[in-house]
């Protein structure tokens, strides 16, 4: 029997977009990392949906969503429109708590600055904070190179297991209790498919564009929503830990945000320690909403 995917499909910004909405309560929007898909938040959403309306969606080319047209470069402005249309499509009219993991912290901040009336609070989950410009290759050229690389990957007919293995390494040791058979099915379908590498590469090479857009927004659009920066730090006191803690604390100061280091934790603690992530999100979001 063919498995039916969770959630529903909406036409958002002209693209068929996979959206999962669960639970009841104040709206909470979870934004996945570079290369992230809806299932990366499964265990976290399960802990939150009794008290929150948890909203997830796959950005273009990820999960079960249609990809961007060739030549279109991901941007903060486009993602703001996408989130706007998404919230309208699922009937969310009240301000939403936005939690962005890793690169998605750029989208979370961009939406909070560009649409302050729609945001109740912002939470950066081991977010991306760049202190120097990174756009060294023209965006159009880097986008074409990403598509060319994706074509080469497809032509090489790499084993389907390559993407699945990469995900397993990134999220090791995995969620408490492991994945269900249905979750393993969708991880295999998405990460073993041909669309996923293209979406990953296209967004990865657009990082400089996203960061540059955000730098401009920061000059004229204040961040007014209560904000929390969460960092994932290893248990051992290594130079890497000291640097990452310093950088994330600086990120928090720059945003005027609260700061919460998680020790010990890895970058994908949202998968490995969903209870910790859920507790941080709930505590901060509840206080932010209560104080509005």
C-alpha positions as CSV (number, residue, x, y, z in Angstrom):
1,X,0.0,0.0,0.0
2,X,1.3,3.4,-1.0
3,X,1.9,5.7,2.0
4,X,0.1,9.1,2.0
5,X,2.3,12.0,3.0
6,X,1.4,13.9,6.1
7,X,-0.1,17.3,5.8
8,X,-1.5,18.9,2.6
9,X,-0.4,20.7,-0.5
10,X,-1.0,24.4,-1.3
11,X,-0.1,26.6,-4.2
12,X,2.3,29.1,-2.6
13,X,4.0,31.7,-4.7
14,X,3.0,29.7,-7.8
15,X,4.6,26.5,-6.5
16,X,3.0,23.3,-5.2
17,X,4.1,23.4,-1.5
18,X,4.0,20.7,1.1
19,X,2.7,22.0,4.4
20,X,2.1,20.1,7.7
21,X,-0.1,21.8,10.4
22,X,-0.7,19.9,13.7
23,X,-2.1,20.7,17.1
24,X,-4.0,23.5,18.7
25,X,-3.1,26.7,20.4
26,X,-1.0,29.8,19.5
27,X,0.7,29.4,16.1
28,X,4.4,28.3,16.0
29,X,6.2,28.2,12.6
30,X,9.3,25.9,12.4
31,X,11.8,26.7,9.7
32,X,14.2,23.9,8.7
33,X,17.9,24.2,8.1
34,X,19.8,24.2,4.8
35,X,18.9,20.8,3.4
36,X,16.2,20.4,6.0
37,X,12.8,18.8,5.5
38,X,9.5,18.5,7.4
39,X,10.5,15.2,9.0
40,X,13.5,16.8,10.8
41,X,11.0,18.4,13.1
42,X,8.8,15.4,13.6
43,X,9.9,14.6,17.2
44,X,9.9,18.3,18.2
45,X,6.5,18.9,16.8
46,X,5.1,15.8,18.6
47,X,6.2,17.4,21.9
48,X,4.7,20.8,21.1
49,X,1.4,20.1,19.3
50,X,-0.7,19.6,22.4
51,X,-0.3,23.3,23.3
52,X,0.7,24.9,20.0
53,X,-0.5,24.9,16.4
54,X,2.8,23.7,14.9
55,X,3.3,24.7,11.2
56,X,6.0,23.3,9.0
57,X,6.6,23.5,5.3
58,X,9.2,22.4,2.8
59,X,11.0,25.2,1.0
60,X,11.2,24.8,-2.8
61,X,12.8,21.5,-3.9
62,X,13.0,20.1,-0.4
63,X,10.7,17.5,1.0
64,X,7.7,17.1,-1.3
65,X,7.6,20.7,-2.5
66,X,8.1,21.7,-6.2
67,X,11.6,23.2,-7.0
68,X,12.3,26.8,-8.0
69,X,12.4,27.4,-11.8
70,X,15.9,27.3,-13.3
71,X,17.7,30.6,-12.7
72,X,15.6,31.8,-9.8
73,X,17.8,32.5,-6.8
74,X,16.5,32.1,-3.2
75,X,16.0,35.4,-1.5
76,X,14.7,36.8,1.9
77,X,12.1,38.8,0.0
78,X,10.7,35.8,-1.8
79,X,10.7,33.8,1.4
80,X,8.8,36.5,3.2
81,X,6.2,36.4,0.5
82,X,6.1,32.6,0.7
83,X,5.5,32.7,4.5
84,X,2.9,35.4,4.1
85,X,1.0,33.3,1.6
86,X,1.5,30.2,3.7
87,X,0.0,31.7,6.8
88,X,-2.9,33.1,4.8
89,X,-3.5,29.7,3.2
90,X,-3.7,27.8,6.6
91,X,-5.8,30.6,8.2
92,X,-3.3,32.0,10.6
93,X,-4.2,35.7,11.3
94,X,-2.6,36.2,14.7
95,X,1.1,36.9,15.3
96,X,3.2,33.7,15.0
97,X,6.2,32.5,16.9
98,X,9.0,31.8,14.4
99,X,11.8,29.3,15.2
100,X,14.5,29.0,12.6
101,X,17.2,26.3,12.7
102,X,20.7,26.9,11.3
103,X,20.5,28.8,8.0
104,X,16.8,29.3,8.5
105,X,17.6,31.8,11.2
106,X,18.2,34.2,8.3
107,X,14.7,33.7,7.0
108,X,13.3,34.0,10.6
109,X,15.1,37.3,11.1
110,X,14.1,38.5,7.7
111,X,10.4,37.8,8.2
112,X,10.5,39.4,11.7
113,X,12.0,42.6,10.3
114,X,9.9,42.6,7.1
115,X,6.6,41.6,8.6
116,X,6.8,42.7,12.3
117,X,3.0,42.8,12.6
118,X,2.9,39.0,11.9
119,X,5.6,37.9,14.4
120,X,5.1,37.4,18.2
121,X,8.6,36.1,18.9
122,X,11.7,34.8,17.1
123,X,13.9,31.9,18.2
124,X,17.2,31.1,16.5
125,X,18.2,27.5,17.0
126,X,22.0,27.3,16.5
127,X,21.5,29.9,13.9
128,X,23.8,31.3,11.2
129,X,25.5,34.5,12.0
130,X,28.1,35.9,9.5
131,X,30.4,38.7,10.6
132,X,32.0,39.2,7.1
133,X,30.4,39.3,3.6
134,X,30.5,35.9,1.8
135,X,29.3,36.8,-1.7
136,X,32.5,36.2,-3.7
137,X,31.0,34.8,-6.9
138,X,28.2,36.6,-8.8
139,X,24.9,35.1,-7.8
140,X,23.8,34.2,-11.3
141,X,27.0,32.3,-12.0
142,X,26.9,30.5,-8.7
143,X,23.3,29.5,-9.4
144,X,24.2,28.1,-12.8
145,X,27.1,26.2,-11.3
146,X,24.8,24.7,-8.7
147,X,22.4,23.5,-11.4
148,X,25.4,22.1,-13.4
149,X,26.7,20.3,-10.4
150,X,23.2,18.8,-9.8
151,X,23.1,17.6,-13.4
152,X,26.5,15.9,-12.9
153,X,25.4,14.2,-9.7
154,X,22.3,12.9,-11.5
155,X,24.5,11.7,-14.5
156,X,26.9,9.9,-12.2
157,X,23.9,7.9,-10.8
158,X,25.2,7.9,-7.3
159,X,23.6,5.4,-4.9
160,X,20.3,6.5,-3.4
161,X,21.9,5.7,0.0
162,X,24.4,8.6,-0.3
163,X,21.9,11.3,0.7
164,X,20.3,9.1,3.3
165,X,23.8,8.3,4.8
166,X,24.7,12.0,4.9
167,X,21.5,12.7,6.8
168,X,22.2,9.9,9.3
169,X,25.7,11.3,9.9
170,X,24.5,14.9,10.4
171,X,21.7,13.8,12.8
172,X,23.6,11.0,14.6
173,X,22.8,9.4,17.0
174,X,19.2,10.2,15.8
175,X,16.1,10.9,17.8
176,X,15.3,9.2,21.1
177,X,13.7,5.9,20.2
178,X,14.8,6.1,16.6
179,X,12.6,6.6,13.5
180,X,9.3,4.9,12.7
181,X,9.0,2.8,9.5
182,X,6.9,5.7,8.0
183,X,9.6,8.2,8.8
184,X,12.3,6.0,7.4
185,X,10.2,5.7,4.2
186,X,9.9,9.4,3.7
187,X,13.6,10.0,4.5
188,X,14.5,7.5,1.8
189,X,12.0,9.0,-0.7
190,X,13.2,12.5,-0.3
191,X,16.9,12.2,0.3
192,X,17.3,9.4,-2.2
193,X,15.6,11.4,-5.0
194,X,17.0,13.5,-7.8
195,X,15.5,16.8,-6.8
196,X,17.0,17.1,-3.3
197,X,20.7,17.7,-4.3
198,X,19.7,20.5,-6.7
199,X,17.6,22.3,-4.0
200,X,20.4,21.9,-1.5
201,X,23.1,23.3,-3.9
202,X,20.9,26.1,-5.1
203,X,20.2,27.3,-1.5
204,X,23.7,26.8,-0.4
205,X,25.3,29.0,-3.1
206,X,22.6,31.6,-2.4
207,X,23.8,32.1,1.2
208,X,25.8,35.2,0.3
209,X,22.7,36.7,-1.3
210,X,20.5,36.0,1.7
211,X,23.1,37.4,4.1
212,X,23.5,40.6,2.0
213,X,19.8,41.1,1.9
214,X,19.6,40.8,5.6
215,X,22.5,43.3,6.1
216,X,20.5,45.9,4.1
217,X,17.3,45.1,6.1
218,X,19.1,45.6,9.4
219,X,19.8,49.2,8.5
220,X,16.2,50.3,8.1
221,X,14.0,47.6,9.6
222,X,14.3,47.2,13.4
223,X,13.8,43.8,15.0
224,X,11.0,44.5,17.4
225,X,9.9,41.0,18.4
226,X,11.3,39.3,21.5
227,X,14.2,37.2,20.3
228,X,16.1,34.2,21.7
229,X,19.4,32.9,20.4
230,X,20.0,29.2,21.3
231,X,23.5,27.7,20.7
232,X,24.4,24.0,20.6
233,X,27.8,23.5,22.3
234,X,29.9,20.3,22.8
235,X,30.4,19.0,26.3
236,X,34.2,19.3,26.2
237,X,35.7,22.7,26.6
238,X,37.6,22.9,23.3
239,X,38.6,25.9,21.2
240,X,35.7,25.1,18.9
241,X,33.3,25.3,21.7
242,X,34.8,28.6,23.1
243,X,34.6,30.2,19.6
244,X,31.1,29.1,18.9
245,X,29.9,30.2,22.3
246,X,31.6,33.6,21.8
247,X,30.1,33.9,18.3
248,X,26.6,33.0,19.2
249,X,26.7,35.2,22.3
250,X,27.8,38.1,20.0
251,X,24.9,37.2,17.7
252,X,22.5,37.5,20.6
253,X,23.9,40.9,21.7
254,X,23.7,42.2,18.1
255,X,20.1,41.3,17.9
256,X,19.3,42.5,21.4
257,X,18.2,38.9,22.2
258,X,18.3,36.6,25.1
259,X,21.0,33.9,25.0
260,X,20.7,30.2,25.9
261,X,23.6,27.8,25.4
262,X,22.8,24.1,25.4
263,X,25.6,21.9,26.8
264,X,26.2,19.2,25.6
265,X,24.5,19.4,22.3
266,X,25.1,19.1,18.6
267,X,24.0,21.2,15.7
268,X,20.9,18.9,15.1
269,X,19.9,18.9,18.7
270,X,16.4,19.5,17.4
271,X,16.5,15.9,16.3
272,X,18.7,14.4,19.0
273,X,17.3,16.3,22.0
274,X,13.8,17.4,21.0
275,X,12.7,17.7,24.6
276,X,15.4,20.3,25.3
277,X,14.5,22.2,22.2
278,X,10.8,22.0,23.0
279,X,11.4,23.3,26.5
280,X,13.4,26.3,25.3
281,X,10.8,27.2,22.6
282,X,7.8,26.8,24.9
283,X,9.3,28.8,27.8
284,X,10.4,31.7,25.8
285,X,7.4,31.8,23.4
286,X,4.9,31.6,26.2
287,X,6.6,34.5,28.0
288,X,6.7,36.6,24.8
289,X,3.1,36.0,24.0
290,X,2.0,36.7,27.6
291,X,3.9,40.0,27.7
292,X,2.5,41.3,24.4
